[in-house]
């Protein structure tokens, strides 16, 4: 497949076979973002885990210090006094039976769902719709909680959820190409520190095997694993 001029120019800036330091990679990721829109910056981390085994699934949340440069649409499924609390903290959609029926019908115009524990009896019935899309609320990620106001506030401020895929890889967005280098770097470090902290005790051998930085339209930039781990340890 023929590559466009922008991609060809971007890839010419990256030395084949080289593993870059974090600062070098961040500088390059900004240089290679030449699309006409504000490109997202993503990190992919290849982990030495077997996700088929429950005790090696890596999942968690992290509050990125500078957010991801995107407005997160939060849907809260709750009833009673918690509705007012969620609305006060900026939830985009708040309700219970009405929203559950909409979701059953295929409505998914949100990025994350927060639910109170007393709502999970009905929310659990949405598993077929929400599960495959990674949208099912979960206590481990803080999206099933009585403290809906705090959850909404954190999500709006830049809290993200991540989970290793079937190949043992984590993919997350860590900002936009318009962010300055310091913000991008600090977001990446915050994410990686959390990943390292969540190493399963059942994972043997090399845990973080590779880290790659990329933007929406540009080539991947491989980071020097040893240097990176020394910086975040």
N, C-alpha and C positions, 0 to 999 in steps of 0.2 A: 504494500500500500504506500502510495506516494505521500510524503510528509509535506506539510505546508512550510512556507518561508519562515514564519515565526518559530515553529518547532525546530527547524533546521538551524536557525540562528541560536536558539536556546541551547540545543544539544552541543553546539560547537564550543560553548563556554565550559562544558564539563569534560574533565579529563577521563578518558576511558580507563576503567579498572582502578581508579583512585577512590579511597575512602577519606572523606573530609571531616575536619573537626566541626563541631557544632556551629561555631562562629562563621567559618568558611561556608558551610552549607546554608546558613540563614542569609548570608550576603548573596549567594548564588540564587537562592529561591526567589529573592526580590528582583534580581537582574533578569531572571528567565520568565518572569510574569509580565508578558507583553500583550495580553488579550485586551479587548476594549471594555471589559468589565472587571470588577474587583475579584480576582481569583481567590478561591479558598486554598489554604495551605493544610496539607494532611501529613500525618505521621503514620507509618506502618511499622509495627514491631513484630518480628518473628520470634516466637518464644519456644523454648525447649520443653513443651508440655504435650500431653496426650489428652485433648479435649473430650475424647470418648470416655474418659474416666472422671467420675464426679469430683474426685479429690484433686484434679488437676485443671479444673475450669477456672480461668482467671477472669473475674468480673469485678467492677467497682465503680466508684464515682470520684470525680475530682473537680474542685472549683478552680477553674483557670483564672489567674489573677486579672487577665484583661479580656475575658470572654472570648467568643469566637467570631465577633463581628457580625452576628446575625440575630435578628429578633426571634426569640424562642416562643412559639405559640403553646401556651400551657392550658390543658383542659383538666378541670377538677370535677371529679364525680363524688358528690357528697350531698348531704341534706341537713336541714335545720340551721343552727347558728354558724356552722362551718362555711356555709355559702357566703355569708357576708365577709367573713375573714379572708376567704380566697379572693373575692372581688376587690377587697381593700388593698391587697398586696399585688394586684395587677394581673390576675388570671384572665385569660382571653375568653374562656368558656367555662361556665359553672352551672351545674345542674345534676340531675340524677336520672329519673325514668325517661325524661325527654331526650337527653343526650345518649343514653344507652340505646334507645330505639333508633336514633339517627345513625349511630355506629353500626348497629346490626344491619342497617340498610346500605352501609358502604361509605358513610361519611367519615373522612379521616383528615380533615383540614387542621391538623395540629401536629406538634412535634413531640410532645410528651404528655402522658396522663398521670395525674396524681389522684389517689383515692384514699378515703378514710377507711379504717378497718371494718367498720360496720357496713360499708358499701360493697365489700368484696364478694359477698354471697351472690349478688347480681352481676358484678363486674367479671367474676370468674367465668360467667357464661359467654363472655366475649372472646374467650381464648382463641377460638378458631380464626377470628378476624384480626385480633391484636398480636397474638403469639408469633406468627410468621413474619410480622413486620417489626418485631422487637419493641412493641409498644405496651406490652402487658405490665401494669404496675407491679412492683416487687419491693418487699420490705428491705431487702439488702441494698437496694439502690436509693432507698429513702423516698420512694414514690407511693408507698403504702404507709400512711402516717396520720395520726390525729392532729399533728401540727402542720396543717395544710398551708397556713400563711407563711411559715418559715420555708417550707419546701418550694413554694412558688417564688419567693424572694430569691432563694439560692439559684434556682433554675434560670430566672431572668438575669441574674448577675453573672452567669457563665459556668454554672455547674453542669458537667457532662457525664454521661454514663457510657461505659464501654464493656465489651464482652468479647473474649477470644472466639474466633470462628472455628469451623471444623478443621481447618488446616493449621491451627495454632498461631494465628496472626491477629493482632489488634489493629484496627483502623480507626483513627479519630481525626476530626478537624481541630486545628489549633489556632485558627485565626484567618486573617485575610492578608493579601499581598500589600494592602495599603498600610498595614500596621508597621510601626518602625521596628528595626531589628531587635531592640531590647525587649519589646513586648512579645515578639514571636519567640525569642529565646526563653524568656521567663515562663511562657505558657508551655513550651516543650519540656523544660526542666520540671515544672510542676507535675505534668502528666507522667513523665518517666520515673520520677521519684516515687510516685504512687504505685506504678507498675512493679517496680523493684521491691517495694514494701509488701506487695501482695503475692510474692513468690510462694507457691504451694510447697509445703514440706515434702510432698510426694514427688516433686520435680527434682530429678537427679541430673547431674552434669551441668552443662552450660545453659543458663536460664535465658538470658537475652542473647539471641543468636545473631540478629541483624536489625538495624534501624534504618529506615529509608524515609527521606523527606521529598515531597512533591507538591506541585500546585495543579490547579484544574486542567490546564492545557499544556503543561510543560513536562520535561523528562524527570525521571527519578534521580535523586542524589543520595548516594549511600554514605552513611556516617561511619567514622572510625569507632568501632564498638569499644575498644579498650580505652581510648581517650575519653569517650563519652561517659562511660561508667565511672571513670576516675573523677569526673567533674560532678557527678550527681550523688556519689556515695557519701 
